[in-house]
């Protein structure tokens, strides 16, 4: 019998990403290299942990094409996620949050266009998900 993973009161935002998407994996690596304070935790959308977190937060769409950020009780999807990442990375990257002034329907349309074409443009892992370097392994759920 599979054990239910209840992740509550996590002190770090959790990013759920498409584990077979090369663009998504590259983005996770980019964040890891710039997140010196180790703010973020990660799990693939396809993993047991990822699926349970989605279900716990009422995100049950099997066609979910977005990175998801869970920060406390708040859930971010689509174009809000990169903006929140920029905000939390701080420093120079925080300036990216200025794009929050662009109406969400416009930002999300651009996001969905990229998400729809990500496999064609960037490819995907056919065999398995990307595995993190040992120094980052503890940041993956």
The first five atom37 places (N, CA, C, CB, O) and aatype in JSON, in Angstrom:
{
  "aatype": [20, 20, 20, 20, 20, 20, 20, 20, 20, 20, 20, 20, 20, 20, 20, 20, 20, 20, 20, 20, 20, 20, 20, 20, 20, 20, 20, 20, 20, 20, 20, 20, 20, 20, 20, 20, 20, 20, 20, 20, 20, 20, 20, 20, 20, 20, 20, 20, 20, 20, 20, 20, 20, 20, 20, 20, 20, 20, 20, 20, 20, 20, 20, 20, 20, 20, 20, 20, 20, 20, 20, 20, 20, 20, 20, 20, 20, 20, 20, 20, 20, 20, 20, 20, 20, 20, 20, 20, 20, 20, 20, 20, 20, 20, 20, 20, 20, 20, 20, 20, 20, 20, 20, 20, 20, 20, 20, 20, 20, 20, 20, 20, 20, 20, 20, 20, 20, 20, 20, 20, 20, 20, 20, 20, 20, 20, 20, 20, 20, 20, 20, 20, 20, 20, 20, 20, 20, 20, 20, 20, 20],
  "atom_mask": [
    [1, 1, 1, 1, 1],
    [1, 1, 1, 1, 1],
    [1, 1, 1, 1, 1],
    [1, 1, 1, 1, 1],
    [1, 1, 1, 1, 1],
    [1, 1, 1, 1, 1],
    [1, 1, 1, 1, 1],
    [1, 1, 1, 1, 1],
    [1, 1, 1, 1, 1],
    [1, 1, 1, 1, 1],
    [1, 1, 1, 1, 1],
    [1, 1, 1, 1, 1],
    [1, 1, 1, 1, 1],
    [1, 1, 1, 1, 1],
    [1, 1, 1, 1, 1],
    [1, 1, 1, 1, 1],
    [1, 1, 1, 1, 1],
    [1, 1, 1, 1, 1],
    [1, 1, 1, 1, 1],
    [1, 1, 1, 1, 1],
    [1, 1, 1, 1, 1],
    [1, 1, 1, 1, 1],
    [1, 1, 1, 1, 1],
    [1, 1, 1, 1, 1],
    [1, 1, 1, 1, 1],
    [1, 1, 1, 1, 1],
    [1, 1, 1, 1, 1],
    [1, 1, 1, 1, 1],
    [1, 1, 1, 1, 1],
    [1, 1, 1, 1, 1],
    [1, 1, 1, 1, 1],
    [1, 1, 1, 1, 1],
    [1, 1, 1, 1, 1],
    [1, 1, 1, 1, 1],
    [1, 1, 1, 1, 1],
    [1, 1, 1, 1, 1],
    [1, 1, 1, 1, 1],
    [1, 1, 1, 1, 1],
    [1, 1, 1, 1, 1],
    [1, 1, 1, 1, 1],
    [1, 1, 1, 1, 1],
    [1, 1, 1, 1, 1],
    [1, 1, 1, 1, 1],
    [1, 1, 1, 1, 1],
    [1, 1, 1, 1, 1],
    [1, 1, 1, 1, 1],
    [1, 1, 1, 1, 1],
    [1, 1, 1, 1, 1],
    [1, 1, 1, 1, 1],
    [1, 1, 1, 1, 1],
    [1, 1, 1, 1, 1],
    [1, 1, 1, 1, 1],
    [1, 1, 1, 1, 1],
    [1, 1, 1, 1, 1],
    [1, 1, 1, 1, 1],
    [1, 1, 1, 1, 1],
    [1, 1, 1, 1, 1],
    [1, 1, 1, 1, 1],
    [1, 1, 1, 1, 1],
    [1, 1, 1, 1, 1],
    [1, 1, 1, 1, 1],
    [1, 1, 1, 1, 1],
    [1, 1, 1, 1, 1],
    [1, 1, 1, 1, 1],
    [1, 1, 1, 1, 1],
    [1, 1, 1, 1, 1],
    [1, 1, 1, 1, 1],
    [1, 1, 1, 1, 1],
    [1, 1, 1, 1, 1],
    [1, 1, 1, 1, 1],
    [1, 1, 1, 1, 1],
    [1, 1, 1, 1, 1],
    [1, 1, 1, 1, 1],
    [1, 1, 1, 1, 1],
    [1, 1, 1, 1, 1],
    [1, 1, 1, 1, 1],
    [1, 1, 1, 1, 1],
    [1, 1, 1, 1, 1],
    [1, 1, 1, 1, 1],
    [1, 1, 1, 1, 1],
    [1, 1, 1, 1, 1],
    [1, 1, 1, 1, 1],
    [1, 1, 1, 1, 1],
    [1, 1, 1, 1, 1],
    [1, 1, 1, 1, 1],
    [1, 1, 1, 1, 1],
    [1, 1, 1, 1, 1],
    [1, 1, 1, 1, 1],
    [1, 1, 1, 1, 1],
    [1, 1, 1, 1, 1],
    [1, 1, 1, 1, 1],
    [1, 1, 1, 1, 1],
    [1, 1, 1, 1, 1],
    [1, 1, 1, 1, 1],
    [1, 1, 1, 1, 1],
    [1, 1, 1, 1, 1],
    [1, 1, 1, 1, 1],
    [1, 1, 1, 1, 1],
    [1, 1, 1, 1, 1],
    [1, 1, 1, 1, 1],
    [1, 1, 1, 1, 1],
    [1, 1, 1, 1, 1],
    [1, 1, 1, 1, 1],
    [1, 1, 1, 1, 1],
    [1, 1, 1, 1, 1],
    [1, 1, 1, 1, 1],
    [1, 1, 1, 1, 1],
    [1, 1, 1, 1, 1],
    [1, 1, 1, 1, 1],
    [1, 1, 1, 1, 1],
    [1, 1, 1, 1, 1],
    [1, 1, 1, 1, 1],
    [1, 1, 1, 1, 1],
    [1, 1, 1, 1, 1],
    [1, 1, 1, 1, 1],
    [1, 1, 1, 1, 1],
    [1, 1, 1, 1, 1],
    [1, 1, 1, 1, 1],
    [1, 1, 1, 1, 1],
    [1, 1, 1, 1, 1],
    [1, 1, 1, 1, 1],
    [1, 1, 1, 1, 1],
    [1, 1, 1, 1, 1],
    [1, 1, 1, 1, 1],
    [1, 1, 1, 1, 1],
    [1, 1, 1, 1, 1],
    [1, 1, 1, 1, 1],
    [1, 1, 1, 1, 1],
    [1, 1, 1, 1, 1],
    [1, 1, 1, 1, 1],
    [1, 1, 1, 1, 1],
    [1, 1, 1, 1, 1],
    [1, 1, 1, 1, 1],
    [1, 1, 1, 1, 1],
    [1, 1, 1, 1, 1],
    [1, 1, 1, 1, 1],
    [1, 1, 1, 1, 1],
    [1, 1, 1, 1, 1],
    [1, 1, 1, 1, 1],
    [1, 1, 1, 1, 1],
    [1, 1, 1, 1, 1]
  ],
  "atom_positions": [
    [[0.84, -1.18, 0.0], [0.0, 0.0, 0.0], [0.89, 1.24, 0.0], [-0.96, 0.0, 1.22], [1.81, 1.36, 0.81]],
    [[0.6, 2.16, -0.91], [1.4, 3.37, -1.03], [1.05, 4.35, 0.07], [1.2, 4.01, -2.4], [-0.13, 4.59, 0.36]],
    [[2.07, 4.91, 0.67], [1.88, 5.85, 1.77], [1.56, 7.23, 1.2], [3.13, 5.91, 2.67], [2.21, 7.68, 0.26]],
    [[0.59, 7.9, 1.78], [0.24, 9.25, 1.39], [1.29, 10.21, 1.93], [-1.18, 9.64, 1.91], [1.65, 10.14, 3.1]],
    [[1.79, 11.08, 1.09], [2.81, 12.03, 1.51], [2.14, 13.35, 1.8], [3.91, 12.19, 0.42], [1.67, 14.03, 0.88]],
    [[2.08, 13.72, 3.06], [1.49, 14.99, 3.46], [2.6, 15.98, 3.72], [0.58, 14.82, 4.71], [3.36, 15.83, 4.69]],
    [[2.7, 16.96, 2.88], [3.73, 17.97, 3.04], [3.01, 19.26, 3.4], [4.61, 18.14, 1.75], [2.48, 19.96, 2.55]],
    [[3.01, 19.54, 4.69], [2.32, 20.71, 5.2], [3.35, 21.52, 5.98], [1.09, 20.31, 6.1], [4.33, 20.98, 6.48]],
    [[3.12, 22.81, 6.07], [4.02, 23.7, 6.81], [5.45, 23.67, 6.27], [4.02, 23.33, 8.27], [6.4, 23.79, 7.04]],
    [[5.61, 23.52, 4.98], [6.93, 23.57, 4.38], [7.37, 25.04, 4.38], [6.94, 22.95, 2.92], [6.63, 25.92, 3.95]],
    [[8.57, 25.28, 4.86], [9.08, 26.64, 4.96], [9.59, 27.2, 3.64], [10.17, 26.7, 5.99], [9.98, 28.36, 3.56]],
    [[9.61, 26.37, 2.62], [10.15, 26.78, 1.33], [9.1, 26.63, 0.25], [11.4, 25.97, 0.99], [8.3, 25.69, 0.29]],
    [[9.08, 27.54, -0.73], [8.18, 27.34, -1.86], [8.57, 26.06, -2.61], [8.21, 28.58, -2.82], [9.75, 25.75, -2.75]],
    [[7.58, 25.35, -3.08], [7.81, 24.12, -3.84], [7.45, 24.39, -5.29], [6.97, 22.93, -3.27], [6.37, 24.9, -5.59]],
    [[8.36, 24.05, -6.2], [8.11, 24.17, -7.63], [7.88, 22.79, -8.2], [9.3, 24.88, -8.34], [8.74, 21.91, -8.11]],
    [[6.72, 22.59, -8.8], [6.39, 21.35, -9.49], [6.58, 21.6, -10.97], [4.93, 20.87, -9.17], [5.99, 22.53, -11.53]],
    [[7.4, 20.79, -11.62], [7.77, 21.02, -13.01], [7.62, 19.74, -13.82], [9.2, 21.56, -13.12], [7.59, 18.64, -13.25]],
    [[7.54, 19.88, -15.13], [7.46, 18.75, -16.04], [8.84, 18.09, -16.11], [6.97, 19.19, -17.45], [9.77, 18.64, -16.71]],
    [[8.97, 16.94, -15.51], [10.26, 16.27, -15.37], [10.85, 15.74, -16.65], [10.14, 15.17, -14.43], [12.04, 15.4, -16.67]],
    [[10.09, 15.65, -17.73], [10.64, 15.16, -19.0], [10.89, 16.29, -19.99], [9.7, 14.13, -19.61], [11.43, 16.05, -21.07]],
    [[10.5, 17.5, -19.65], [10.64, 18.65, -20.54], [12.04, 19.26, -20.42], [9.56, 19.71, -20.22], [12.46, 19.63, -19.32]],
    [[12.75, 19.37, -21.53], [14.09, 19.95, -21.5], [14.07, 21.42, -21.08], [14.76, 19.8, -22.86], [14.96, 21.86, -20.36]],
    [[13.08, 22.18, -21.53], [12.98, 23.58, -21.12], [12.76, 23.67, -19.61], [11.82, 24.29, -21.87], [13.39, 24.49, -18.93]],
    [[11.87, 22.84, -19.08], [11.57, 22.85, -17.65], [12.79, 22.45, -16.83], [10.4, 21.92, -17.34], [13.09, 23.08, -15.82]],
    [[13.48, 21.39, -17.26], [14.68, 20.95, -16.55], [15.76, 22.01, -16.59], [15.2, 19.63, -17.15], [16.46, 22.23, -15.6]],
    [[15.91, 22.67, -17.73], [16.88, 23.75, -17.84], [16.53, 24.91, -16.93], [16.97, 24.24, -19.28], [17.41, 25.54, -16.34]],
    [[15.24, 25.19, -16.81], [14.78, 26.27, -15.92], [15.08, 25.93, -14.47], [13.27, 26.53, -16.11], [15.52, 26.79, -13.71]],
    [[14.83, 24.69, -14.09], [15.12, 24.25, -12.71], [16.62, 24.4, -12.44], [14.67, 22.77, -12.49], [17.01, 24.9, -11.38]],
    [[17.46, 23.98, -13.37], [18.91, 24.12, -13.19], [19.3, 25.59, -13.09], [19.66, 23.44, -14.35], [20.16, 25.95, -12.28]],
    [[18.69, 26.44, -13.9], [18.96, 27.88, -13.86], [18.62, 28.44, -12.48], [18.15, 28.62, -14.96], [19.38, 29.21, -11.91]],
    [[17.47, 28.04, -11.94], [17.04, 28.51, -10.61], [18.03, 28.01, -9.55], [15.6, 28.02, -10.29], [18.46, 28.79, -8.69]],
    [[18.39, 26.74, -9.6], [19.31, 26.17, -8.61], [20.64, 26.93, -8.58], [19.57, 24.69, -8.92], [21.19, 27.17, -7.51]],
    [[21.13, 27.31, -9.75], [22.41, 28.02, -9.83], [22.32, 29.44, -9.28], [22.89, 28.06, -11.26], [23.35, 30.0, -8.88]],
    [[21.14, 30.03, -9.24], [20.99, 31.41, -8.79], [20.35, 31.55, -7.42], [20.18, 32.17, -9.79], [20.29, 32.65, -6.86]],
    [[19.86, 30.46, -6.88], [19.18, 30.48, -5.59], [20.17, 30.15, -4.47], [18.0, 29.48, -5.58], [20.11, 29.07, -3.87]],
    [[21.07, 31.08, -4.21], [22.12, 30.86, -3.21], [21.55, 30.62, -1.81], [23.07, 32.05, -3.17], [22.16, 29.93, -1.0]],
    [[20.38, 31.19, -1.52], [19.76, 31.02, -0.21], [18.97, 29.71, -0.1], [18.83, 32.2, 0.08], [18.38, 29.43, 0.94]],
    [[18.96, 28.92, -1.16], [18.25, 27.63, -1.19], [16.8, 27.77, -0.76], [18.96, 26.62, -0.28], [16.32, 27.01, 0.08]],
    [[16.1, 28.75, -1.33], [14.69, 29.01, -0.99], [13.76, 27.92, -1.51], [14.26, 30.35, -1.54], [12.82, 27.51, -0.83]],
    [[14.03, 27.46, -2.72], [13.07, 26.61, -3.43], [13.34, 25.12, -3.22], [13.1, 26.92, -4.9], [14.48, 24.68, -3.07]],
    [[12.23, 24.36, -3.23], [12.25, 22.9, -3.26], [11.58, 22.49, -4.56], [11.54, 22.26, -2.0], [10.8, 23.26, -5.12]],
    [[11.87, 21.3, -5.04], [11.42, 20.89, -6.36], [10.86, 19.47, -6.34], [12.55, 20.98, -7.36], [11.27, 18.62, -5.55]],
    [[9.9, 19.24, -7.24], [9.39, 17.88, -7.5], [8.82, 17.9, -8.91], [8.3, 17.44, -6.44], [8.26, 18.9, -9.35]],
    [[8.96, 16.79, -9.61], [8.37, 16.74, -10.95], [6.86, 16.52, -10.83], [9.03, 15.6, -11.79], [6.37, 15.91, -9.88]],
    [[6.15, 17.04, -11.8], [4.69, 16.86, -11.85], [4.33, 15.38, -11.94], [4.09, 17.63, -13.05], [3.29, 14.96, -11.43]],
    [[5.2, 14.59, -12.57], [4.91, 13.18, -12.79], [5.19, 12.31, -11.57], [5.71, 12.68, -13.96], [4.74, 11.17, -11.51]],
    [[5.93, 12.82, -10.61], [6.31, 12.02, -9.45], [5.12, 11.79, -8.52], [7.45, 12.69, -8.68], [4.11, 12.49, -8.6]],
    [[5.25, 10.8, -7.65], [4.22, 10.53, -6.66], [4.0, 11.75, -5.77], [4.59, 9.3, -5.8], [2.87, 12.14, -5.5]],
    [[5.1, 12.35, -5.33], [5.01, 13.54, -4.48], [4.3, 14.66, -5.24], [6.42, 14.0, -4.03], [3.4, 15.32, -4.7]],
    [[4.71, 14.88, -6.48], [4.08, 15.92, -7.29], [2.59, 15.71, -7.47], [4.74, 15.99, -8.64], [1.8, 16.64, -7.34]],
    [[2.2, 14.47, -7.77], [0.78, 14.16, -7.96], [0.0, 14.34, -6.66], [0.62, 12.73, -8.47], [-1.13, 14.84, -6.68]],
    [[0.58, 13.95, -5.55], [-0.12, 14.11, -4.28], [-0.25, 15.57, -3.88], [0.61, 13.34, -3.18], [-1.28, 15.99, -3.36]],
    [[0.8, 16.36, -4.13], [0.72, 17.79, -3.84], [-0.35, 18.46, -4.69], [2.08, 18.47, -4.06], [-1.11, 19.3, -4.2]],
    [[-0.41, 18.1, -5.97], [-1.44, 18.65, -6.85], [-2.83, 18.3, -6.32], [-1.26, 18.13, -8.3], [-3.71, 19.16, -6.25]],
    [[-3.02, 17.04, -5.96], [-4.33, 16.6, -5.46], [-4.68, 17.31, -4.16], [-4.34, 15.08, -5.26], [-5.83, 17.71, -3.97]],
    [[-3.7, 17.47, -3.26], [-3.95, 18.14, -1.98], [-4.39, 19.59, -2.18], [-2.69, 18.09, -1.12], [-5.08, 20.16, -1.33]],
    [[-3.99, 20.16, -3.3], [-4.32, 21.56, -3.57], [-5.4, 21.71, -4.64], [-3.08, 22.32, -3.99], [-5.62, 22.8, -5.16]],
    [[-6.08, 20.61, -4.95], [-7.21, 20.67, -5.87], [-6.86, 20.87, -7.33], [-8.1, 21.74, -5.45], [-7.71, 21.3, -8.11]],
    [[-5.63, 20.58, -7.71], [-5.21, 20.7, -9.11], [-5.19, 19.31, -9.72], [-3.8, 21.39, -9.23], [-4.18, 18.61, -9.68]],
    [[-6.31, 18.92, -10.29], [-6.45, 17.55, -10.79], [-6.53, 17.45, -12.3], [-7.66, 16.93, -10.19], [-6.83, 16.38, -12.83]],
    [[-6.27, 18.54, -13.02], [-6.32, 18.53, -14.48], [-5.19, 17.67, -15.03], [-6.23, 19.97, -15.05], [-4.02, 18.01, -14.84]],
    [[-5.5, 16.56, -15.71], [-4.45, 15.69, -16.23], [-3.65, 16.36, -17.35], [-5.05, 14.39, -16.74], [-2.57, 15.88, -17.69]],
    [[-4.16, 17.43, -17.93], [-3.48, 18.13, -19.02], [-2.78, 19.39, -18.53], [-4.46, 18.49, -20.11], [-2.53, 20.31, -19.32]],
    [[-2.45, 19.45, -17.26], [-1.79, 20.61, -16.7], [-0.49, 20.87, -17.46], [-1.52, 20.42, -15.18], [0.38, 20.0, -17.51]],
    [[-0.36, 22.05, -18.02], [0.82, 22.36, -18.83], [1.6, 23.52, -18.22], [0.42, 22.7, -20.27], [2.2, 24.33, -18.93]],
    [[1.59, 23.59, -16.91], [2.23, 24.72, -16.25], [3.12, 24.25, -15.12], [1.18, 25.68, -15.73], [2.84, 23.25, -14.46]],
    [[4.18, 24.99, -14.9], [4.93, 24.82, -13.67], [4.01, 25.34, -12.57], [6.33, 25.58, -13.69], [3.26, 26.29, -12.79]],
    [[4.06, 24.73, -11.42], [3.2, 25.12, -10.3], [4.09, 25.48, -9.12], [2.18, 23.98, -9.93], [5.04, 24.77, -8.81]],
    [[3.77, 26.59, -8.47], [4.48, 26.95, -7.24], [3.5, 26.88, -6.09], [5.12, 28.38, -7.35], [2.42, 27.47, -6.13]],
    [[3.89, 26.16, -5.06], [3.12, 26.1, -3.83], [3.94, 26.83, -2.77], [2.79, 24.6, -3.4], [5.03, 26.39, -2.41]],
    [[3.4, 27.93, -2.29], [4.09, 28.74, -1.28], [3.12, 28.93, -0.12], [4.56, 30.13, -1.87], [2.23, 29.78, -0.17]],
    [[3.3, 28.14, 0.91], [2.35, 28.16, 2.02], [1.0, 27.66, 1.53], [2.22, 29.58, 2.63], [0.9, 26.56, 1.01]],
    [[-0.01, 28.46, 1.7], [-1.35, 28.11, 1.22], [-1.64, 28.68, -0.17], [-2.39, 28.61, 2.2], [-2.72, 28.44, -0.71]],
    [[-0.7, 29.4, -0.74], [-0.9, 30.02, -2.05], [-0.41, 29.1, -3.16], [-0.18, 31.37, -2.13], [0.62, 28.44, -3.03]],
    [[-1.18, 29.07, -4.25], [-0.84, 28.29, -5.43], [-0.66, 29.26, -6.59], [-1.93, 27.21, -5.74], [-1.53, 30.1, -6.84]],
    [[0.44, 29.14, -7.3], [0.7, 29.97, -8.48], [0.83, 29.05, -9.68], [1.99, 30.84, -8.29], [1.43, 27.98, -9.6]],
    [[0.26, 29.47, -10.81], [0.38, 28.71, -12.05], [0.67, 29.69, -13.19], [-0.92, 27.89, -12.34], [0.6, 30.91, -13.03]],
    [[1.01, 29.13, -14.32], [1.24, 29.85, -15.56], [2.22, 31.01, -15.37], [-0.06, 30.36, -16.1], [3.27, 30.84, -14.76]],
    [[1.89, 32.18, -15.89], [2.85, 33.3, -15.91], [3.14, 33.86, -14.54], [2.33, 34.39, -16.79], [4.13, 34.58, -14.38]],
    [[2.32, 33.57, -13.55], [2.6, 34.06, -12.2], [3.84, 33.38, -11.59], [1.39, 33.84, -11.29], [4.51, 33.96, -10.74]],
    [[4.13, 32.16, -12.02], [5.24, 31.42, -11.41], [6.59, 32.07, -11.7], [5.24, 29.98, -11.92], [7.33, 32.34, -10.75]],
    [[6.94, 32.34, -12.96], [8.25, 32.98, -13.18], [8.36, 34.35, -12.51], [8.51, 33.13, -14.67], [9.45, 34.74, -12.08]],
    [[7.25, 35.07, -12.41], [7.28, 36.36, -11.73], [7.56, 36.19, -10.24], [5.96, 37.11, -11.94], [8.34, 36.95, -9.67]],
    [[6.94, 35.21, -9.61], [7.17, 34.95, -8.19], [8.59, 34.44, -7.95], [6.14, 33.95, -7.66], [9.21, 34.77, -6.94]],
    [[9.1, 33.63, -8.87], [10.47, 33.14, -8.75], [11.42, 34.34, -8.78], [10.81, 32.13, -9.9], [12.31, 34.45, -7.94]],
    [[11.23, 35.22, -9.75], [12.09, 36.42, -9.86], [12.02, 37.24, -8.58], [11.67, 37.28, -11.07], [13.04, 37.7, -8.07]],
    [[10.83, 37.42, -8.07], [10.64, 38.2, -6.84], [11.39, 37.57, -5.67], [9.13, 38.32, -6.5], [12.05, 38.27, -4.9]],
    [[11.3, 36.24, -5.54], [11.93, 35.57, -4.41], [13.44, 35.41, -4.56], [11.3, 34.23, -4.23], [14.15, 35.32, -3.56]],
    [[13.93, 35.37, -5.8], [15.37, 35.3, -5.98], [16.04, 36.6, -5.54], [15.72, 35.01, -7.45], [17.21, 36.61, -5.13]],
    [[15.29, 37.69, -5.62], [15.81, 38.97, -5.14], [16.91, 39.52, -6.03], [16.32, 38.83, -3.74], [17.14, 39.03, -7.14]],
    [[17.58, 40.54, -5.53], [18.67, 41.17, -6.28], [18.23, 41.63, -7.65], [19.83, 40.2, -6.41], [17.11, 42.11, -7.84]],
    [[19.13, 41.48, -8.6], [18.87, 41.87, -9.99], [17.63, 41.19, -10.55], [20.08, 41.54, -10.86], [16.85, 41.81, -11.28]],
    [[17.44, 39.92, -10.23], [16.34, 39.13, -10.79], [14.98, 39.67, -10.37], [16.46, 37.69, -10.36], [13.99, 39.49, -11.08]],
    [[14.92, 40.32, -9.22], [13.66, 40.85, -8.72], [13.07, 41.89, -9.67], [13.87, 41.46, -7.35], [11.86, 42.14, -9.65]],
    [[13.9, 42.49, -10.5], [13.4, 43.48, -11.46], [12.44, 42.85, -12.47], [14.57, 44.14, -12.2], [11.62, 43.55, -13.05]],
    [[12.54, 41.55, -12.67], [11.62, 40.85, -13.57], [10.18, 40.91, -13.11], [12.04, 39.42, -13.73], [9.26, 40.73, -13.9]],
    [[9.99, 41.16, -11.83], [8.63, 41.23, -11.28], [7.85, 42.41, -11.84], [8.69, 41.32, -9.76], [6.63, 42.45, -11.71]],
    [[8.53, 43.35, -12.45], [7.86, 44.51, -13.04], [6.84, 44.07, -14.11], [8.89, 45.48, -13.66], [5.88, 44.79, -14.38]],
    [[7.04, 42.9, -14.71], [6.11, 42.41, -15.73], [4.75, 42.03, -15.15], [6.71, 41.21, -16.44], [3.84, 41.68, -15.9]],
    [[4.62, 42.1, -13.85], [3.33, 41.85, -13.2], [2.3, 42.9, -13.67], [3.47, 41.89, -11.65], [1.1, 42.65, -13.59]],
    [[2.77, 44.06, -14.14], [1.85, 45.11, -14.62], [1.17, 44.72, -15.93], [2.6, 46.42, -14.8], [0.12, 45.27, -16.27]],
    [[1.74, 43.76, -16.66], [1.12, 43.28, -17.89], [-0.11, 42.47, -17.47], [2.12, 42.42, -18.76], [-0.01, 41.61, -16.59]],
    [[-1.26, 42.74, -18.09], [-2.47, 41.99, -17.71], [-2.24, 40.48, -17.78], [-3.65, 42.38, -18.62], [-1.59, 39.97, -18.69]],
    [[-2.78, 39.79, -16.79], [-2.55, 38.35, -16.69], [-3.0, 37.6, -17.94], [-3.28, 37.8, -15.48], [-2.33, 36.65, -18.35]],
    [[-4.11, 38.0, -18.55], [-4.58, 37.26, -19.73], [-3.56, 37.35, -20.86], [-5.94, 37.8, -20.2], [-3.45, 36.42, -21.66]],
    [[-2.82, 38.44, -20.95], [-1.78, 38.58, -21.97], [-0.58, 37.71, -21.59], [-1.35, 40.06, -22.13], [-0.07, 36.95, -22.42]],
    [[-0.12, 37.83, -20.33], [1.02, 37.03, -19.87], [0.73, 35.53, -20.01], [1.35, 37.36, -18.41], [1.57, 34.77, -20.48]],
    [[-0.48, 35.13, -19.6], [-0.83, 33.71, -19.68], [-0.94, 33.21, -21.12], [-2.14, 33.46, -18.95], [-0.62, 32.06, -21.39]],
    [[-1.39, 34.06, -22.03], [-1.46, 33.66, -23.44], [-0.06, 33.36, -23.98], [-2.14, 34.77, -24.29], [0.13, 32.37, -24.68]],
    [[0.9, 34.2, -23.66], [2.28, 33.97, -24.07], [2.81, 32.69, -23.41], [3.18, 35.19, -23.71], [3.45, 31.87, -24.06]],
    [[2.54, 32.55, -22.12], [3.0, 31.37, -21.38], [2.43, 30.1, -22.02], [2.58, 31.46, -19.89], [3.16, 29.14, -22.27]],
    [[1.13, 30.09, -22.28], [0.49, 28.89, -22.85], [1.03, 28.56, -24.24], [-1.03, 29.08, -22.92], [1.15, 27.39, -24.6]],
    [[1.35, 29.6, -25.03], [1.92, 29.38, -26.36], [3.27, 28.67, -26.24], [2.08, 30.73, -27.11], [3.55, 27.72, -26.97]],
    [[4.11, 29.13, -25.32], [5.41, 28.5, -25.1], [5.21, 27.08, -24.56], [6.27, 29.33, -24.13], [5.87, 26.15, -25.03]],
    [[4.31, 26.91, -23.58], [4.07, 25.59, -23.0], [3.58, 24.6, -24.05], [3.04, 25.69, -21.86], [3.97, 23.44, -24.05]],
    [[2.73, 25.07, -24.94], [2.18, 24.2, -25.99], [3.27, 23.71, -26.94], [1.1, 24.95, -26.77], [3.19, 22.6, -27.48]],
    [[4.28, 24.53, -27.14], [5.33, 24.21, -28.12], [6.65, 23.77, -27.5], [5.58, 25.4, -29.0], [7.62, 23.56, -28.22]],
    [[6.71, 23.61, -26.19], [7.98, 23.37, -25.51], [8.67, 22.08, -25.94], [7.77, 23.34, -24.03], [9.89, 22.05, -26.07]],
    [[7.93, 21.02, -26.17], [8.56, 19.76, -26.58], [9.12, 19.88, -28.0], [7.54, 18.59, -26.51], [10.21, 19.38, -28.29]],
    [[8.39, 20.54, -28.87], [8.83, 20.69, -30.26], [10.07, 21.57, -30.33], [7.7, 21.29, -31.13], [11.01, 21.26, -31.07]],
    [[10.09, 22.66, -29.57], [11.21, 23.6, -29.62], [12.43, 23.14, -28.83], [10.77, 24.92, -29.11], [13.56, 23.34, -29.27]],
    [[12.21, 22.53, -27.66], [13.32, 22.21, -26.76], [13.53, 20.72, -26.57], [13.08, 22.86, -25.43], [14.56, 20.3, -26.04]],
    [[12.57, 19.92, -26.99], [12.69, 18.47, -26.86], [12.28, 17.98, -25.48], [14.1, 18.04, -27.15], [11.94, 18.77, -24.59]],
    [[12.32, 16.66, -25.33], [11.98, 16.07, -24.03], [12.77, 14.8, -23.83], [10.47, 15.79, -23.93], [13.25, 14.18, -24.78]],
    [[12.89, 14.43, -22.57], [13.57, 13.19, -22.2], [12.63, 12.03, -22.5], [14.01, 13.2, -20.69], [11.5, 12.02, -22.01]],
    [[13.06, 11.08, -23.27], [12.2, 9.96, -23.63], [12.25, 8.84, -22.59], [12.6, 9.41, -24.99], [11.25, 8.17, -22.35]],
    [[13.39, 8.65, -21.98], [13.59, 7.53, -21.08], [13.25, 7.84, -19.63], [14.99, 7.06, -21.17], [12.55, 7.07, -18.98]],
    [[13.73, 8.96, -19.12], [13.56, 9.24, -17.7], [13.7, 10.73, -17.43], [14.59, 8.46, -16.87], [14.05, 11.51, -18.32]],
    [[13.41, 11.11, -16.21], [13.53, 12.48, -15.78], [15.0, 12.83, -15.54], [12.7, 12.73, -14.51], [15.83, 11.95, -15.28]],
    [[15.31, 14.1, -15.63], [16.64, 14.6, -15.31], [16.92, 14.39, -13.83], [16.77, 16.1, -15.68], [16.02, 14.57, -13.0]],
    [[18.13, 14.02, -13.5], [18.52, 13.82, -12.1], [19.43, 14.96, -11.66], [19.21, 12.45, -11.91], [20.36, 15.32, -12.38]],
    [[19.17, 15.51, -10.48], [19.97, 16.64, -10.0], [21.37, 16.21, -9.58], [19.28, 17.32, -8.84], [21.62, 15.05, -9.26]],
    [[22.29, 17.2, -9.57], [23.63, 16.96, -9.04], [23.51, 16.61, -7.55], [24.56, 18.21, -9.26], [22.56, 17.04, -6.9]],
    [[24.45, 15.85, -7.02], [24.39, 15.48, -5.6], [24.24, 16.67, -4.65], [25.62, 14.71, -5.23], [23.56, 16.57, -3.63]],
    [[24.88, 17.8, -4.97], [24.8, 18.97, -4.08], [23.38, 19.54, -4.02], [25.77, 20.05, -4.54], [23.06, 20.27, -3.08]],
    [[22.54, 19.22, -4.99], [21.16, 19.75, -5.01], [20.13, 18.7, -4.62], [20.84, 20.29, -6.39], [18.95, 19.03, -4.47]],
    [[20.54, 17.48, -4.47], [19.59, 16.39, -4.26], [18.64, 16.61, -3.08], [20.35, 15.11, -4.05], [17.47, 16.26, -3.16]],
    [[19.13, 17.18, -2.0], [18.3, 17.4, -0.8], [17.17, 18.41, -1.06], [19.17, 17.9, 0.36], [16.23, 18.49, -0.26]],
    [[17.24, 19.16, -2.14], [16.22, 20.16, -2.44], [15.08, 19.58, -3.27], [16.84, 21.33, -3.17], [14.14, 20.3, -3.61]],
    [[15.16, 18.3, -3.61], [14.12, 17.63, -4.39], [13.31, 16.73, -3.48], [14.73, 16.82, -5.55], [13.85, 15.98, -2.68]],
    [[11.98, 16.83, -3.62], [11.08, 16.03, -2.79], [10.82, 14.68, -3.44], [9.75, 16.76, -2.56], [10.09, 13.86, -2.89]]
  ]
}
